[in-house]
Amino acid sequence: MATAVLTGGTDGIGRALAETYLGRGHDVLVIGTSQDKGEAFLAAAERAGAGGRARFLRADLSLVAENRRVVDLVTRTCPAVDVLVLGARFHRSTRVKTADGFESNFALYYLSRYLLGHGLAGHLGRAQSPTVLNFGGCGLMGPVRWNDLQLRRGYPGTGALAHGAALCDLLAVQFTRTYPGISYVLNLPGVVATSFAGEYDPATAAHVARLRTSGKPVSAAVAEILPHLDAPAAPLTAVVEGRRVATDTAAFDPADAARLHQLTERLLAQAPAQPPAAQW
Ligand SMILES: NC(=O)c1ccc[n+]([C@@H]2O[C@H](COP(=O)([O-])OP(=O)(O)OC[C@H]3O[C@@H](n4cnc5c(N)ncnc54)[C@H](OP(=O)(O)O)[C@@H]3O)[C@@H](O)[C@H]2O)c1
């Protein structure tokens, strides 16, 4: 039986994808911080007659050790991973550091996706046609702040997510060079009416409230990306609102990808090995 693992799978686009894979008969593991959202997902799966194939894991993926815990659980309990969706995000209007000392968007939008992708590559490699979906920048979100990866100077508000997305483009390049048998799909879905989980200042909150109602439905976002997940046209595919875009532009420079990989390994070497506080 195929397995799908989804961060952000308790809400928004991730949840809609989780339900899609449940409907196809996959075993589905969703990860999030909210017990309520996790239980709501499990209850819906039960009602759909798929309760036995649905699992929820509560984890704060902005913490390095929590990502390692997820990798450990998945590798112990799943024979293989066919689909890995990297969709967790939490916007903050003001800069916040995680207990590991990383800027929170850098930690959740980039480091978590780095840790889970590389950590689960072995299990992805066991699947017949493994695919990773990451909501990256598709070459449209740079430039990378090489001298300020954690946005210490002039924190850009919503731009912090865009910066994380640009880092994810480079992550995808290095990943596909390292694991050529695993398809990697980057997706920029356009504005989608989701919860836009985050902590917003009043001006951003007003803007986000409009996005929550004006965005396209999650079903449309899923319909646009699913064909690319089911039959990726290349080892690395970038898809903007359903259309493939080039991945041979400066935003996907292999030298930059290798540089970011090295910088990330150095940062991770300094991260605490254990969760900094008691977890759930
Ligand atoms: N919606 C859009 O218009 C849009 C536009 C461009 C790109 N995207 C990208 O598409 C992806 C999905 O976005 P969305 O709008 O569907 O998301 P969303 O509805 O805002 O949901 C965010 C998800 O992330 C999880 N999450 C937040 N903080 C977490 C943490 N510390 N640890 C673990 N999980 C955490 C949330 O679960 P809990 O609440 O349980 O923690 C939730 O499942 C994201 O990468 C986003 O950047 C979306």
The ligand as an SDF file (V2000), in Angstrom:
LIG
                    3D

 48 52  0  0  0  0  0  0  0  0999 V2000
   -2.7090   29.7930    0.5620 N   0  0  0  0  0  0  0  0  0  0  0  0
   -2.0400   30.4980   -0.3480 C   0  0  0  0  0  0  0  0  0  0  0  0
   -2.5720   31.4650   -0.9390 O   0  0  0  0  0  0  0  0  0  0  0  0
   -0.6340   30.1560   -0.6910 C   0  0  0  0  0  0  0  0  0  0  0  0
    0.0470   30.9700   -1.6230 C   0  0  0  0  0  0  0  0  0  0  0  0
    1.3700   30.6430   -1.9330 C   0  0  0  0  0  0  0  0  0  0  0  0
    1.9840   29.5680   -1.3400 C   0  0  0  0  0  0  0  0  0  0  0  0
    1.2860   28.8100   -0.4290 N   0  0  0  0  0  0  0  0  0  0  0  0
    2.0010   27.7000    0.2160 C   0  0  0  0  0  0  0  0  0  0  0  0
    1.2260   26.5240    0.2080 O   0  0  0  0  0  0  0  0  0  0  0  0
    1.5260   25.7480    1.3940 C   0  0  0  0  0  0  0  0  0  0  0  0
    0.2300   25.4090    2.1040 C   0  0  0  0  0  0  0  0  0  0  0  0
   -0.3540   26.6560    2.4630 O   0  0  0  0  0  0  0  0  0  0  0  0
   -1.8270   26.7640    3.0750 P   0  0  0  0  0  0  0  0  0  0  0  0
   -2.2760   28.1540    2.8370 O   0  0  0  0  0  0  0  0  0  0  0  0
   -2.6310   25.6280    2.5870 O   0  0  0  0  0  0  0  0  0  0  0  0
   -1.5030   26.5700    4.6310 O   0  0  0  0  0  0  0  0  0  0  0  0
   -2.4410   26.9180    5.9050 P   0  0  0  0  0  0  0  0  0  0  0  0
   -3.8690   26.6770    5.5770 O   0  0  0  0  0  0  0  0  0  0  0  0
   -2.0280   28.2510    6.4330 O   0  0  0  0  0  0  0  0  0  0  0  0
   -1.9840   25.7770    6.9170 O   0  0  0  0  0  0  0  0  0  0  0  0
   -0.6840   25.7700    7.4360 C   0  0  0  0  0  0  0  0  0  0  0  0
   -0.3520   24.3860    7.9110 C   0  0  0  0  0  0  0  0  0  0  0  0
    0.9450   24.4130    8.5280 O   0  0  0  0  0  0  0  0  0  0  0  0
    0.8510   23.7580    9.7900 C   0  0  0  0  0  0  0  0  0  0  0  0
    1.8250   24.3390   10.7200 N   0  0  0  0  0  0  0  0  0  0  0  0
    1.9470   25.6450   11.0660 C   0  0  0  0  0  0  0  0  0  0  0  0
    2.9550   25.7900   11.9570 N   0  0  0  0  0  0  0  0  0  0  0  0
    3.4610   24.5570   12.1680 C   0  0  0  0  0  0  0  0  0  0  0  0
    4.4990   24.0530   12.9850 C   0  0  0  0  0  0  0  0  0  0  0  0
    5.2590   24.8580   13.7730 N   0  0  0  0  0  0  0  0  0  0  0  0
    4.7490   22.7290   12.9850 N   0  0  0  0  0  0  0  0  0  0  0  0
    4.0060   21.8900   12.2080 C   0  0  0  0  0  0  0  0  0  0  0  0
    3.0300   22.3040   11.4000 N   0  0  0  0  0  0  0  0  0  0  0  0
    2.7460   23.6170   11.3860 C   0  0  0  0  0  0  0  0  0  0  0  0
   -0.5810   24.0170   10.2370 C   0  0  0  0  0  0  0  0  0  0  0  0
   -0.9930   23.0540   11.1820 O   0  0  0  0  0  0  0  0  0  0  0  0
   -1.2500   23.4590   12.7260 P   0  0  0  0  0  0  0  0  0  0  0  0
   -2.0950   24.6780   12.7210 O   0  0  0  0  0  0  0  0  0  0  0  0
   -1.8690   22.2370   13.2730 O   0  0  0  0  0  0  0  0  0  0  0  0
    0.1120   23.6980   13.2910 O   0  0  0  0  0  0  0  0  0  0  0  0
   -1.3340   23.8540    8.9360 C   0  0  0  0  0  0  0  0  0  0  0  0
   -1.5810   22.4810    8.6780 O   0  0  0  0  0  0  0  0  0  0  0  0
    2.4680   26.5990    2.2520 C   0  0  0  0  0  0  0  0  0  0  0  0
    3.8000   26.2080    2.0520 O   0  0  0  0  0  0  0  0  0  0  0  0
    2.2490   28.0020    1.7040 C   0  0  0  0  0  0  0  0  0  0  0  0
    3.3600   28.8390    1.9040 O   0  0  0  0  0  0  0  0  0  0  0  0
    0.0040   29.0690   -0.0930 C   0  0  0  0  0  0  0  0  0  0  0  0
  1  2  1  0
  2  3  2  0
  2  4  1  0
  4  5  1  0
  4 48  2  0
  5  6  2  0
  6  7  1  0
  7  8  2  0
  8  9  1  0
  8 48  1  0
  9 10  1  0
  9 46  1  0
 10 11  1  0
 11 12  1  0
 11 44  1  0
 12 13  1  0
 13 14  1  0
 14 15  2  0
 14 16  1  0
 14 17  1  0
 17 18  1  0
 18 19  2  0
 18 20  1  0
 18 21  1  0
 21 22  1  0
 22 23  1  0
 23 24  1  0
 23 42  1  0
 24 25  1  0
 25 26  1  0
 25 36  1  0
 26 27  1  0
 26 35  1  0
 27 28  2  0
 28 29  1  0
 29 30  1  0
 29 35  2  0
 30 31  1  0
 30 32  2  0
 32 33  1  0
 33 34  2  0
 34 35  1  0
 36 37  1  0
 36 42  1  0
 37 38  1  0
 38 39  2  0
 38 40  1  0
 38 41  1  0
 42 43  1  0
 44 45  1  0
 44 46  1  0
 46 47  1  0
M  CHG  2   8   1  16  -1
M  END
$$$$
